[in-house]
Amino acid sequence: MKDELNEFGKSLIFLSSRYDEIDKSENEMSESLNYLSTENKRLCERVSMLESMVAACESGMENVKQYICRDMLELHGIPVMQDENPNEIVKSVGLLNRGYQVQDQDISISHRLPAPESKIPPIIVKLMRRNTRDHIFSLKRQLRGKSTLDLGFPTENRIYLNKSLTQRTRDLLKDVKVFKRDYHFKFVWTKQGKVFLKKDDSSSSTARSFSSLEEFAAFKEASSRGNAN
């Protein structure tokens, strides 16, 4: 019995030492988890700050791009000709706008834009002055009914002018136009990089402006609940 008690005592000592080791390991693990939790929180805050910085940079770049686009127009429908002179094409289209004739000194630069193989690449023109660009664009209605036949081309394509937009604004405008059709809104237009939407020309209808797809998504969600105006 004495031997058994001695063995039992040794077992208790061994178990006690193992318990101390386990307790120490648990404390070390708890400290590690606390450290990892703190580090994870710090990294999450860092990532959030970097995301905000990236968003601010992207917004700034978008504003710069749109600011540059304010002096530009896009001319669509003109077939590509060998050894063509885009400036001369712009001037010839300007002749169709009876209210204004584009001069050499009005044009900073013009060139074709990339386009899918099945599409006619548009011509983008940067004007020297913004008021010139705005005046030319205000006369775009005079191009209705005009075609490339009026410019001496053998094929007939409709000619039209567009404001030059950044890709982000272009994507936003596309979504707003789909909404306009589906919800029977009457007016969509762009100004200074924003897309505007208006239900109709009644006094109770207000124009909504959108600068991003996120803003428009919030508006669409409200509209789905019957709050569109």
C-alpha positions as CSV (number, residue, x, y, z in Angstrom):
1,M,0.0,0.0,0.0
2,K,2.9,2.3,0.8
3,D,4.3,1.7,-2.7
4,E,1.0,2.4,-4.2
5,L,0.7,5.7,-2.3
6,N,4.1,6.7,-3.4
7,E,3.2,6.0,-7.0
8,F,-0.1,7.9,-6.5
9,G,1.9,10.9,-5.1
10,K,4.2,10.8,-8.1
11,S,1.3,10.7,-10.4
12,L,-0.2,13.8,-8.7
13,I,3.1,15.6,-9.0
14,F,3.3,14.7,-12.7
15,L,-0.3,15.8,-13.3
16,S,0.3,19.0,-11.4
17,S,3.3,19.8,-13.5
18,R,1.4,19.0,-16.7
19,Y,-1.4,21.2,-15.6
20,D,1.1,24.1,-15.0
21,E,2.5,23.6,-18.5
22,I,-1.0,23.5,-20.0
23,D,-2.0,26.6,-18.0
24,K,1.2,28.4,-19.2
25,S,0.5,27.4,-22.8
26,E,-3.1,28.7,-22.5
27,N,-1.8,32.0,-21.1
28,E,0.8,32.3,-23.9
29,M,-1.9,31.4,-26.5
30,S,-4.3,34.0,-24.9
31,E,-1.5,36.6,-25.2
32,S,-0.9,35.6,-28.8
33,L,-4.6,35.9,-29.6
34,N,-4.8,39.3,-28.0
35,Y,-1.8,40.5,-29.9
36,L,-3.2,39.1,-33.2
37,S,-6.5,40.7,-32.5
38,T,-4.9,44.1,-31.8
39,E,-2.7,43.7,-34.9
40,N,-5.7,42.7,-37.0
41,K,-7.6,45.8,-35.8
42,R,-4.6,48.0,-36.6
43,L,-4.3,46.5,-40.1
44,C,-8.0,46.9,-40.7
45,E,-7.8,50.5,-39.8
46,R,-4.8,50.9,-42.0
47,V,-6.6,49.2,-44.9
48,S,-9.7,51.5,-44.4
49,M,-7.5,54.6,-44.4
50,L,-5.7,53.4,-47.6
51,E,-9.1,52.7,-49.3
52,S,-10.2,56.2,-48.4
53,M,-7.0,57.6,-49.8
54,V,-7.4,55.6,-53.0
55,A,-11.1,56.7,-53.3
56,A,-10.0,60.3,-52.9
57,C,-7.3,59.9,-55.5
58,E,-9.7,58.3,-57.9
59,S,-12.2,61.1,-57.3
60,G,-9.5,63.7,-57.9
61,M,-8.3,62.0,-61.1
62,E,-11.9,61.8,-62.3
63,N,-12.4,65.5,-61.7
64,V,-9.2,66.3,-63.6
65,K,-10.3,64.1,-66.5
66,Q,-13.7,65.6,-66.6
67,Y,-12.2,69.1,-66.4
68,I,-10.1,68.4,-69.5
69,C,-13.1,67.0,-71.3
70,R,-15.0,70.3,-70.8
71,D,-13.1,71.7,-73.8
72,M,-13.8,68.7,-76.1
73,L,-16.5,67.4,-78.4
74,E,-16.9,64.1,-80.1
75,L,-18.0,63.9,-83.8
76,H,-19.7,60.6,-84.8
77,G,-20.6,59.1,-88.1
78,I,-17.8,60.3,-90.3
79,P,-16.2,57.4,-92.3
80,V,-12.5,56.9,-92.1
81,M,-10.7,58.2,-95.2
82,Q,-7.1,57.6,-96.3
83,D,-4.8,60.5,-95.5
84,E,-7.7,62.4,-93.8
85,N,-7.2,65.6,-91.9
86,P,-9.4,65.5,-88.8
87,N,-9.2,69.3,-88.4
88,E,-10.6,69.8,-91.9
89,I,-13.4,67.3,-91.2
90,V,-14.4,69.2,-88.0
91,K,-14.4,72.5,-90.0
92,S,-16.5,71.0,-92.7
93,V,-19.1,69.7,-90.2
94,G,-19.0,73.2,-88.6
95,L,-20.2,74.6,-92.0
96,L,-23.4,72.6,-91.5
97,N,-24.0,74.5,-88.3
98,R,-25.1,77.7,-89.9
99,G,-24.7,79.7,-86.8
100,Y,-21.0,79.2,-86.4
101,Q,-18.0,78.4,-88.7
102,V,-15.1,76.6,-87.0
103,Q,-11.7,78.3,-87.7
104,D,-8.2,76.9,-87.5
105,Q,-7.5,79.0,-84.5
106,D,-10.5,77.4,-82.7
107,I,-9.0,73.9,-82.7
108,S,-6.3,72.8,-80.4
109,I,-6.1,69.2,-81.6
110,S,-8.3,66.6,-83.1
111,H,-7.9,62.9,-83.8
112,R,-9.8,59.6,-84.1
113,L,-10.7,57.6,-81.0
114,P,-10.3,53.8,-80.8
115,A,-13.5,51.9,-81.6
116,P,-14.7,48.3,-82.2
117,E,-14.0,46.9,-85.6
118,S,-17.7,47.2,-86.6
119,K,-18.0,50.8,-85.5
120,I,-16.9,54.0,-87.1
121,P,-14.3,55.6,-84.8
122,P,-15.4,59.0,-83.7
123,I,-13.3,62.1,-84.0
124,I,-12.5,63.9,-80.7
125,V,-11.7,67.6,-81.0
126,K,-10.3,69.8,-78.3
127,L,-11.3,73.5,-78.7
128,M,-9.1,76.4,-77.6
129,R,-11.9,78.0,-75.6
130,R,-14.7,76.5,-73.7
131,N,-17.2,79.1,-74.8
132,T,-16.5,78.0,-78.4
133,R,-17.1,74.4,-77.5
134,D,-20.3,75.3,-75.7
135,H,-21.5,77.4,-78.7
136,I,-20.8,74.7,-81.2
137,F,-22.6,72.1,-79.1
138,S,-25.6,74.4,-78.7
139,L,-26.0,74.3,-82.5
140,K,-26.0,70.5,-82.6
141,R,-29.8,70.5,-83.4
142,Q,-28.9,71.9,-86.8
143,L,-27.2,68.6,-87.6
144,R,-30.6,66.8,-87.4
145,G,-31.4,65.5,-90.9
146,K,-27.8,66.0,-92.0
147,S,-25.6,63.1,-93.2
148,T,-22.2,62.4,-94.7
149,L,-23.8,62.9,-98.1
150,D,-23.9,66.6,-97.3
151,L,-20.2,66.5,-96.9
152,G,-19.6,64.8,-100.2
153,F,-19.1,61.2,-98.9
154,P,-20.5,58.4,-101.1
155,T,-22.3,56.7,-98.2
156,E,-25.0,58.1,-96.0
157,N,-24.3,58.1,-92.2
158,R,-26.0,60.3,-89.7
159,I,-23.8,62.9,-88.2
160,Y,-24.1,63.9,-84.6
161,L,-22.1,65.7,-81.8
162,N,-21.6,64.4,-78.3
163,K,-20.0,66.0,-75.3
164,S,-16.7,64.2,-74.4
165,L,-17.2,62.2,-71.2
166,T,-14.9,60.2,-69.0
167,Q,-15.5,56.4,-69.0
168,R,-17.0,56.6,-65.5
169,T,-19.5,59.3,-66.5
170,R,-20.2,57.4,-69.7
171,D,-21.1,54.3,-67.8
172,L,-23.3,56.3,-65.4
173,L,-25.1,58.0,-68.3
174,K,-25.8,54.5,-69.8
175,D,-27.4,53.3,-66.6
176,V,-29.4,56.5,-66.2
177,K,-30.8,56.2,-69.7
178,V,-31.9,52.6,-69.1
179,F,-33.7,53.8,-65.9
180,K,-35.2,56.7,-67.9
181,R,-36.7,54.2,-70.4
182,D,-37.9,51.7,-67.8
183,Y,-39.5,54.3,-65.4
184,H,-40.8,56.6,-68.2
185,F,-38.7,59.7,-67.3
186,K,-38.5,62.3,-70.0
187,F,-35.2,64.1,-69.6
188,V,-31.6,63.0,-69.2
189,W,-28.6,65.2,-69.8
190,T,-25.0,65.8,-68.6
191,K,-23.3,68.9,-67.3
192,Q,-19.8,69.4,-65.8
193,G,-19.3,65.6,-65.3
194,K,-22.7,65.0,-63.7
195,V,-25.7,63.2,-65.1
196,F,-29.1,64.8,-64.6
197,L,-32.5,63.1,-64.6
198,K,-35.9,64.7,-64.6
199,K,-39.3,63.1,-64.7
200,D,-41.1,65.7,-66.9
201,D,-41.4,69.4,-67.5
202,S,-44.0,70.0,-64.8
203,S,-43.4,72.5,-61.9
204,S,-43.5,69.7,-59.4
205,S,-40.7,67.6,-61.1
206,T,-37.2,68.3,-59.8
207,A,-34.0,67.5,-61.6
208,R,-31.8,64.9,-59.8
209,S,-28.0,64.9,-60.4
210,F,-25.6,62.0,-60.0
211,S,-21.8,62.0,-59.8
212,S,-21.3,58.3,-59.3
213,L,-22.9,54.9,-59.8
214,E,-23.2,54.5,-56.1
215,E,-25.3,57.7,-55.8
216,F,-27.5,56.5,-58.6
217,A,-27.8,53.0,-57.1
218,A,-29.2,54.6,-53.9
219,F,-31.7,56.6,-56.0
220,K,-32.8,53.5,-57.9
221,E,-33.4,51.7,-54.6
222,A,-35.5,54.5,-53.3
223,S,-37.4,54.5,-56.7
224,S,-38.1,50.8,-56.3
225,R,-40.0,51.7,-53.1
226,G,-42.1,54.2,-55.0
227,N,-40.2,57.4,-54.0
228,A,-39.0,58.4,-57.5
229,N,-39.9,61.9,-58.6
